[in-house]
Amino acid sequence: MNPGHPSDPPVRFADAEEINPFQLLLDLHDHAVARTPGNGLDDVLTELELSAAVVSWWTRWQPSMIHTALRAGADLTDIAKATGLDAGEVVDRWRRWVDVQTRLDIGGRPSVDPVEVQAIERRPGSGVVR
C-alpha cells in the first residue's frame, strides 16, 4: 500500500472527491490490484467512488493540460491523439476552459492572458481558429 493511504475507504463520492487527486489515483490502483472475485458490496462501491472522483478531477484538469500543450506548440492532431478525443471535442473543452479563465480576475489580471489565447488561435496549424 501507499503511504498516506486513507485508513477508511471513502463511502460516498463526496468523501472520495476530498482526497488529493494524485492520492486518488494511487488508492484506485491499490484497490483494483487487491480486488478479488469474492469482494463484497462495500469494496465494489469503494472502487466505483474512487473511479468517479478520478474522472471528475480529470475532467476539470484536462483542459488546462490541453492549453499547456498548445502553449508548448502542439497542434490539434497531436492533442487529439494524446487524449483519445476527436479534434472537435478537444477544441470544445479548451474553449469552455479558456472562456472562463480569461474572465477570471485574479489580482486585477485574468487567469489566462487573452492575448496568449489569441496568439494560439492565430498560430498556423493549431487548429483552434475562432
C-alpha positions in Angstrom: 0.0 0.0 0.0 1.0 3.6 -0.4 2.0 5.9 2.4 -0.8 8.2 3.3 -3.5 5.8 2.2 -6.7 6.6 4.0 -7.3 4.3 6.9 -11.0 4.1 6.0 -12.0 3.9 2.3 -14.5 6.5 1.2 -18.1 5.6 1.4 -19.5 8.4 -0.8 -18.4 10.2 -3.9 -18.2 13.4 -1.9 -15.7 11.8 0.5 -13.6 10.4 -2.4 -13.6 13.8 -4.0 -12.0 15.4 -0.9 -8.9 13.2 -1.3 -5.8 14.6 -3.1 -6.2 13.8 -6.8 -2.8 12.0 -7.0 -3.6 10.0 -3.9 -6.9 9.1 -5.5 -5.0 7.6 -8.4 -2.8 5.6 -6.1 -5.8 4.5 -3.9 -7.7 3.4 -7.0 -4.7 1.4 -8.2 -4.2 -0.3 -4.9 -7.9 -1.1 -4.6 -8.1 -2.5 -8.1 -5.0 -4.6 -7.6 -6.3 -6.0 -4.4 -9.8 -6.8 -5.8 -10.8 -10.5 -5.8 -13.9 -12.2 -7.2 -15.2 -12.6 -3.6 -15.1 -8.8 -2.7 -18.3 -7.6 -1.3 -20.6 -4.7 -2.0 -18.5 -2.2 0.0 -15.4 -3.0 -1.9 -17.2 -2.6 -5.3 -18.8 0.7 -4.2 -15.4 2.0 -2.9 -13.9 1.3 -6.3 -16.8 3.0 -8.0 -16.5 6.0 -5.7 -12.7 6.3 -6.3 -13.0 6.0 -10.0 -15.9 8.5 -10.2 -13.7 11.0 -8.2 -10.7 10.4 -10.5 -12.9 11.0 -13.6 -14.4 14.2 -12.0 -10.9 15.5 -11.2 -9.5 14.7 -14.6 -12.5 16.3 -16.4 -11.6 19.6 -14.6 -7.8 19.3 -15.1 -7.6 18.1 -18.7 -8.5 21.4 -20.4 -5.6 23.2 -18.6 -3.3 20.5 -19.9 -4.7 21.0 -23.4 -3.8 24.7 -23.0 -0.3 23.8 -21.8 0.2 21.6 -24.8 -1.0 24.3 -27.2 1.3 26.8 -25.5 4.2 24.4 -26.0 3.5 24.2 -29.7 1.4 21.1 -30.0 -1.2 21.1 -32.8 -4.7 19.8 -32.6 -3.8 16.5 -34.2 -1.1 15.8 -31.6 -3.5 16.7 -28.7 -6.3 14.6 -30.2 -4.0 11.6 -30.4 -2.7 12.1 -26.9 -6.2 12.4 -25.4 -8.1 9.9 -27.5 -10.7 12.7 -28.2 -11.7 13.8 -31.6 -10.4 17.3 -32.6 -13.7 18.9 -32.2 -14.1 17.8 -28.6 -10.5 18.9 -27.8 -11.4 22.4 -29.1 -14.7 22.4 -27.2 -13.1 21.5 -23.9 -10.3 24.0 -24.4 -12.7 26.8 -25.4 -15.0 26.3 -22.4 -12.0 26.4 -20.1 -10.4 29.4 -21.8 -13.7 31.4 -21.8 -13.8 31.0 -18.0 -10.1 31.6 -17.4 -9.9 34.7 -19.4 -12.8 36.2 -17.4 -11.5 35.1 -14.1 -10.0 38.1 -12.3 -7.0 37.3 -10.0 -5.5 40.5 -8.6 -6.7 42.6 -11.4 -5.5 40.2 -14.2 -7.2 37.4 -16.0 -6.1 33.8 -15.0 -5.1 33.3 -18.7 -4.0 36.2 -20.8 -6.4 36.8 -23.7 -3.5 37.9 -25.9 -1.9 34.4 -25.4 -5.2 32.8 -26.3 -5.4 34.9 -29.5 -1.8 34.0 -30.4 -2.7 30.3 -30.1 -5.8 30.8 -32.2 -3.8 32.6 -34.9 -0.9 30.2 -34.9 -0.8 28.3 -38.2 -1.7 24.6 -37.8 -3.0 25.0 -34.2 -6.5 24.1 -35.4 -8.3 26.2 -32.9 -9.1 29.2 -35.0 -12.2 31.0 -33.8 
